Amino acid sequence: MAVTFNISDEVMQDLLSDKVSRMILESIRTVPKSTSQLCIECNIPTSTAYRKMQKLSDYKIIRKIGTINEAGKREILYKSTFSVFEKI
């Protein structure tokens, strides 16, 4: 089932021109990760990660996946909804 996105060219260009957003999308392209994992892997502050994740979520480029971690606590992971982002 193909997913259709209604994202304007300006929005797509904005997202692709943002280095941090590209790093996040590349990181979660195949393996869902938590915000804390992304902060470490992408070397970005927590506030930046949450701001970028919210923007990507608003445009439905990423999705949240709820899971239970090894300690038995609920954890939110993020996964890219498509993989058209190649390294620019």
Backbone as CSV, one residue per row, in Angstrom:
resi,resn,N_x,N_y,N_z,CA_x,CA_y,CA_z,C_x,C_y,C_z
1,MET,0.840,-1.183,0.000,0.000,0.000,0.000,0.885,1.245,0.000
2,ALA,0.749,2.080,-0.997,1.547,3.295,-1.109,0.959,4.382,-0.229
3,VAL,1.832,5.186,0.349,1.401,6.297,1.182,1.585,7.570,0.385
4,THR,0.546,8.404,0.335,0.599,9.656,-0.404,0.833,10.792,0.572
5,PHE,1.761,11.668,0.239,2.077,12.810,1.080,1.734,14.084,0.333
6,ASN,1.082,15.000,0.992,0.751,16.291,0.415,1.645,17.344,1.060
7,ILE,2.905,17.329,0.707,3.879,18.257,1.256,4.310,19.181,0.131
8,SER,4.232,20.469,0.384,4.614,21.431,-0.649,6.108,21.345,-0.928
9,ASP,6.490,21.809,-2.091,7.909,21.816,-2.463,8.731,22.652,-1.492
10,GLU,8.151,23.767,-1.020,8.876,24.630,-0.078,9.142,23.911,1.242
11,VAL,8.143,23.196,1.730,8.292,22.459,2.989,9.331,21.356,2.816
12,MET,9.241,20.613,1.715,10.201,19.538,1.467,11.613,20.091,1.357
13,GLN,11.763,21.203,0.658,13.087,21.816,0.517,13.610,22.280,1.881
14,ASP,12.732,22.842,2.694,13.106,23.275,4.039,13.587,22.090,4.873
15,LEU,12.852,20.998,4.825,13.229,19.813,5.601,14.542,19.210,5.110
16,LEU,14.717,19.145,3.814,15.934,18.550,3.263,17.157,19.445,3.418
17,SER,16.938,20.743,3.511,18.077,21.648,3.660,18.553,21.733,5.114
18,ASP,17.774,21.186,6.033,18.120,21.208,7.453,18.963,19.977,7.789
19,LYS,20.231,20.216,8.115,21.179,19.125,8.379,20.714,18.214,9.518
20,VAL,20.204,18.791,10.587,19.777,17.997,11.749,18.585,17.110,11.385
21,SER,17.618,17.668,10.663,16.463,16.864,10.247,16.900,15.712,9.357
22,ARG,17.839,15.957,8.467,18.344,14.892,7.601,19.041,13.809,8.411
23,MET,19.841,14.216,9.412,20.517,13.234,10.270,19.493,12.378,11.009
24,ILE,18.462,13.012,11.536,17.419,12.279,12.260,16.723,11.295,11.328
25,LEU,16.334,11.766,10.155,15.629,10.893,9.212,16.491,9.722,8.760
26,GLU,17.756,9.972,8.541,18.657,8.880,8.148,18.796,7.877,9.288
27,SER,18.854,8.380,10.509,19.032,7.514,11.667,17.826,6.602,11.906
28,ILE,16.620,7.106,11.641,15.412,6.317,11.921,14.801,5.715,10.656
29,ARG,15.554,5.739,9.581,15.050,5.212,8.306,14.707,3.730,8.410
30,THR,15.552,2.949,9.058,15.317,1.507,9.126,15.035,0.996,10.536
31,VAL,15.551,1.690,11.548,15.394,1.234,12.931,14.754,2.341,13.774
32,PRO,13.600,2.078,14.382,12.983,3.081,15.256,13.894,3.397,16.446
33,LYS,13.919,4.663,16.841,14.768,5.089,17.963,14.038,6.090,18.828
34,SER,14.467,6.161,20.083,13.911,7.135,21.019,14.616,8.473,20.829
35,THR,14.011,9.499,21.401,14.619,10.822,21.319,15.989,10.838,21.982
36,SER,16.130,10.167,23.109,17.426,10.146,23.790,18.485,9.435,22.943
37,GLN,18.097,8.365,22.246,19.043,7.689,21.344,19.464,8.620,20.213
38,LEU,18.505,9.379,19.677,18.813,10.311,18.588,19.730,11.437,19.054
39,CYS,19.522,11.908,20.287,20.379,12.971,20.836,21.832,12.510,20.884
40,ILE,22.035,11.294,21.318,23.388,10.754,21.418,23.972,10.505,20.038
41,GLU,23.217,9.818,19.199,23.718,9.455,17.876,23.984,10.667,16.983
42,CYS,23.090,11.656,17.043,23.224,12.830,16.181,23.965,13.980,16.857
43,ASN,24.318,13.785,18.134,25.037,14.805,18.903,24.286,16.140,18.900
44,ILE,23.017,16.089,19.300,22.183,17.287,19.355,21.553,17.404,20.736
45,PRO,21.240,18.638,21.156,20.591,18.836,22.455,19.176,18.267,22.456
46,THR,18.686,17.914,23.625,17.350,17.354,23.773,16.284,18.296,23.230
47,SER,16.401,19.583,23.538,15.394,20.549,23.075,15.343,20.602,21.553
48,THR,16.491,20.551,20.905,16.546,20.551,19.443,15.903,19.287,18.893
49,ALA,16.207,18.155,19.509,15.641,16.891,19.044,14.119,16.916,19.121
50,TYR,13.569,17.356,20.246,12.119,17.397,20.382,11.491,18.372,19.385
51,ARG,12.118,19.514,19.174,11.597,20.502,18.227,11.581,19.941,16.802
52,LYS,12.667,19.296,16.404,12.754,18.710,15.057,11.781,17.551,14.911
53,MET,11.679,16.710,15.932,10.773,15.565,15.878,9.318,16.036,15.766
54,GLN,8.972,17.110,16.472,7.612,17.641,16.394,7.317,18.150,14.988
55,LYS,8.267,18.851,14.401,8.088,19.367,13.043,7.922,18.213,12.044
56,LEU,8.761,17.202,12.147,8.672,16.046,11.252,7.367,15.286,11.464
57,SER,6.928,15.203,12.699,5.669,14.536,13.016,4.475,15.324,12.475
58,ASP,4.525,16.643,12.589,3.446,17.496,12.077,3.228,17.273,10.580
59,TYR,4.307,17.048,9.852,4.220,16.816,8.403,4.048,15.334,8.064
60,LYS,3.895,14.514,9.092,3.685,13.069,8.935,4.822,12.374,8.185
61,ILE,6.035,12.880,8.399,7.226,12.274,7.804,7.772,11.187,8.717
62,ILE,7.439,11.300,10.002,7.810,10.261,10.960,6.551,9.844,11.711
63,ARG,6.628,8.676,12.347,5.510,8.231,13.176,6.046,7.746,14.511
64,LYS,5.189,7.833,15.508,5.534,7.371,16.848,5.131,5.914,16.991
65,ILE,5.988,5.171,17.655,5.719,3.771,17.948,5.868,3.593,19.452
66,GLY,4.800,3.198,20.119,4.867,2.950,21.556,5.361,1.539,21.806
67,THR,6.235,1.390,22.774,6.781,0.075,23.106,7.084,0.022,24.599
68,ILE,7.373,-1.145,25.081,7.781,-1.326,26.473,9.256,-1.712,26.468
69,ASN,10.070,-0.947,27.204,11.510,-1.231,27.212,11.852,-2.373,28.163
70,GLU,13.118,-2.695,28.264,13.572,-3.820,29.088,13.255,-3.642,30.572
71,ALA,13.174,-2.390,31.009,12.858,-2.116,32.412,11.351,-2.157,32.675
72,GLY,10.560,-2.432,31.636,9.117,-2.509,31.793,8.413,-1.165,31.703
73,LYS,9.121,-0.136,31.248,8.538,1.198,31.143,8.147,1.479,29.697
74,ARG,7.100,2.289,29.550,6.641,2.682,28.226,7.674,3.609,27.588
75,GLU,7.931,3.388,26.312,8.925,4.181,25.595,8.361,4.530,24.221
76,ILE,8.589,5.756,23.792,8.150,6.188,22.466,9.361,6.153,21.533
77,LEU,9.209,5.443,20.432,10.235,5.386,19.399,9.701,6.090,18.160
78,TYR,10.593,6.576,17.342,10.215,7.267,16.120,10.774,6.523,14.920
79,LYS,9.972,6.479,13.858,10.367,5.783,12.637,9.977,6.647,11.455
80,SER,10.844,6.703,10.465,10.545,7.423,9.236,9.426,6.704,8.502
81,THR,8.501,7.458,7.919,7.391,6.847,7.201,7.739,6.530,5.756
82,PHE,8.839,7.059,5.280,9.305,6.706,3.935,10.800,6.913,3.849
83,SER,11.391,6.328,2.845,12.856,6.329,2.777,13.385,6.953,1.492
84,VAL,12.822,8.091,1.108,13.297,8.752,-0.102,14.435,9.714,0.185
85,PHE,14.826,9.836,1.447,15.882,10.760,1.807,17.232,10.124,1.574
86,GLU,17.856,10.502,0.520,19.211,10.032,0.234,20.180,11.090,0.759
87,LYS,21.396,10.715,0.960,22.388,11.672,1.434,22.587,12.749,0.376
88,ILE,22.483,13.980,0.833,22.616,15.116,-0.071,23.998,15.713,0.049
